[in-house]
Amino acid sequence: MTYWKIAKIAGPIVVLVALVGAILWYRGEALQKQADLNLANAKVESLENANLAYEAEIANLREAERQNAELVEQLAATNAEIARREPRTRVEIREVGRKDPNAQDALDTPIPDAVRGVLRDRYGKPAGPDN
């Protein structure tokens, strides 16, 4: 057989094999891209779920912040009321001590250091002239 006869028979076979190879390569690439796309979609879904969880936590923190702000306002109002009543209470206690010698004796009794220490530890430095 001559070269041309072999080429006539083998040529289409080589082209067919090359075409099948190209199709298989393309199919492999397409499958790889599909796998990459599926992985990317899974990552996106995971991140979206994490984002939803973070948004829920942020909402909880904002609600806690709002409640804390309300508590701060209530405490500020209570402290203002105590500060408003304190001078009048001190005057009333002095008046009771002035009118009743037994009450004055009780008022003149010093607070023991142990009690003063407990009060200082629990409530901070007490107000008053001798602390």
C-alpha positions in Angstrom: 0.0 0.0 0.0 1.1 3.4 -0.8 1.4 6.2 1.6 -1.7 7.9 0.1 -3.9 4.9 0.6 -2.8 4.6 4.2 -3.3 8.4 4.7 -6.8 8.1 3.2 -7.7 5.4 5.7 -5.8 6.6 8.8 -6.5 10.3 8.2 -10.1 10.2 9.2 -9.4 7.9 12.1 -6.7 10.3 13.4 -9.2 13.2 13.0 -11.9 11.2 14.7 -9.6 10.2 17.6 -8.5 13.9 17.9 -12.1 15.0 17.9 -13.0 12.4 20.6 -10.0 13.5 22.6 -11.1 17.2 22.3 -14.6 16.3 23.3 -13.4 14.3 26.4 -11.1 17.1 27.4 -13.8 19.7 27.1 -16.2 17.4 29.1 -13.5 17.1 31.8 -13.1 20.9 31.9 -16.8 21.4 32.0 -17.2 18.9 34.9 -14.3 20.6 36.7 -15.9 24.0 36.3 -19.3 22.6 37.5 -17.6 21.2 40.6 -15.9 24.6 41.2 -19.3 26.3 40.8 -20.9 23.9 43.2 -18.1 24.5 45.7 -18.4 28.3 45.3 -22.2 28.1 45.8 -21.7 26.0 48.9 -19.3 28.6 50.3 -21.7 31.4 49.4 -24.5 29.6 51.2 -22.3 29.0 54.2 -21.3 32.6 54.4 -25.0 33.7 54.0 -25.9 31.5 56.9 -23.1 32.9 59.0 -24.2 36.4 58.0 -27.8 35.7 59.1 -26.4 34.4 62.4 -24.3 37.6 62.8 -27.3 39.8 62.0 -29.4 38.0 64.6 -26.6 38.5 67.2 -26.4 42.2 66.2 -30.1 42.5 66.7 -29.8 40.9 70.1 -27.0 43.2 71.1 -28.9 46.3 69.9 -31.9 45.2 72.0 -29.6 44.7 75.0 -28.1 48.1 74.4 -31.6 49.7 74.3 -32.5 47.9 77.6 -29.3 49.0 79.2 -30.0 52.6 78.1 -33.4 52.4 79.8 -31.7 51.0 82.9 -29.2 53.8 82.9 -32.0 56.4 82.6 -33.8 54.8 85.5 -30.7 54.7 87.6 -29.9 58.3 86.8 -33.4 59.3 87.8 -33.1 57.3 91.0 -29.7 58.9 91.8 -31.1 62.4 91.1 -34.0 61.7 93.5 -31.7 60.5 96.2 -29.4 63.5 95.7 -32.5 65.7 95.9 -33.7 64.1 99.1 -30.3 63.7 100.8 -29.9 67.3 102.2 -33.4 67.3 103.6 -32.9 63.9 105.2 -29.6 65.1 106.8 -31.4 68.2 108.2 -34.3 66.0 109.5 -31.8 63.7 111.2 -30.0 66.6 112.8 -33.3 68.0 114.1 -34.2 64.6 115.6 -30.8 64.6 117.3 -31.2 68.1 118.6 -34.7 67.4 120.0 -34.0 64.0 121.5 -30.8 63.4 123.6 -31.0 59.6 123.2 -31.1 60.0 119.4 -28.2 62.4 119.6 -26.2 59.9 121.6 -26.9 57.2 118.9 -25.9 59.7 116.2 -22.7 60.6 118.0 -21.7 56.9 118.3 -18.9 56.2 115.7 -19.4 53.6 113.1 -17.0 50.7 113.8 -14.1 50.4 111.4 -15.2 46.9 110.3 -18.7 48.1 109.3 -17.1 51.2 107.6 -14.8 48.8 105.7 -17.7 46.6 104.5 -19.7 49.7 103.4 -16.6 51.1 101.6 -16.0 47.8 99.9 -19.6 47.4 98.8 -20.6 51.0 98.0 -17.4 52.8 97.5 -16.1 55.9 99.4 -19.1 57.1 101.5 -20.1 60.8 101.3 -19.6 62.9 104.4 -17.1 65.1 106.2 -15.0 62.3 107.8 -15.5 59.6 105.1 
